[in-house]
Amino acid sequence: QVQLVESGGGLVQPGGSLRLSCAASGSIFRINAMGWYRQAPGKEREFVATINSGGSTNYADSVKGRFTISRDNAKSTVYLQMNSLKPEDTAVYYCKADIVRTTIPYSYWGQGTQVTVSS
């Protein structure tokens, strides 16, 4: 019943900015950590950023200083502000949320949204 709906992907030039959103809905008691992962063609899915329920954040070294993760608990939404984008940032970006429906937290994934950085 839980759904993660992502938006904000698209085509952008190097040095540009993009903001991704991911809204959780359904039978949710509590959302713990939320985060973003990405997967480029021919590569494994990799960690990008996470934010826990208290607002503490963690970033991959490759995006540190350029990306900012945030969340709006009232809207059950996590955001990823991406600045100074590089061609190597091109990938499908996936939203992840650790959600408690009854007792035990479980990880849910969004469908993914394409981000392409190109001239």
N, C-alpha and C positions, 0 to 999 in steps of 0.2 A: 504493500500500500504506500510505502514511502517513495517519493519521487524527488530527484534533483534535476532542476531545469536550468541549463546554462544559456548564456547569451553574451554578446559583445565581441565575438570573434570576427575576423575579416582580414582584408588586405591592407597593409600599411607600409610606408617607405622606411628605410633605415633611418634611425634617429627619431622616429615618430612615437606616438603613444597610443595605447589601447586600454580599455577597462573591461574586464570580464566580470560577470555576475553569475551567481549560482544560488537559486532559491530552493529550499527544502520544503516539502509539503507532505501531508498525509498523517497517519497515526504516529505522532511523535510525542514522547514524554519529555525528553531532554536531548539537546545536541551538545556533545562534548567538543572535541577538536574538529576543525574543518580545514581543508587544505586543497592545494592544487598540485597536479602532476602533469607531465607532458610526455609525448611520444613522437619522435621524428621518424620518417621512413627508414627502415633498416636498423633502427635502434630500439633498445628496451625502454620501457616506461621509466621515467626518472622523477624524483622528488623535486618540487619547485619551492613551495612554501606552506607553512601551517600556522594556524592560530588556535589557541585553546580557549575554553570558555571564560577564562580570566583575562584574556587579551594578550597573553604572551605569544610572541611570534618566533619563527625559525625560518631561515632561508638557505637555499642552496648557494654555494659560493659563486656560481656562475651568474646569479641574478641579484646578488646582494648589492644594495646601493642603487639599483635601478627599479626593482619591483617593490610594491608595498601591498601587503595583505591586510584586510580589515573585515569586520563583520558587523551586522546590524541584527542583534538578537530579537528585536521586536518583529522583524521581517523574516527571520530565519534565513538570512542571506549572507553569503561571503563574497567578497570582492577581491580582485587582483588588479591593481593599477600598474601597468607596465609602461615604463618610460625608457627613452634611449634604446629603442628596440634594435636588435641586430639580426642579420639573416640567419644566424645560428639559433635564434629563438623560434624559428619556424617549426611548428609541430601541432599536433592535436592536443589541446589542453583539457584535462579531465578534473572535475570537481569531486572531492571526497569528503564525506561527513561521517563521523562516529556518532551514531544515534542510539539512544535508549528508547525502546518502545514499551517494554514492560520492566525488565530487570537488568538484562545484560547488554552492554553496548555492542553494536555491530557496525561494520563499515559498509557504507553505501556509495555507489559511484554514479556520476552523471554520464550522459551519452557522449560527451566530448564536443568541443567546438574548435574549428580550424583557425589557426593564426598563421598568416603568411607575411613575412617581412621581405620585401623585394623592391628593387627599383623599377 
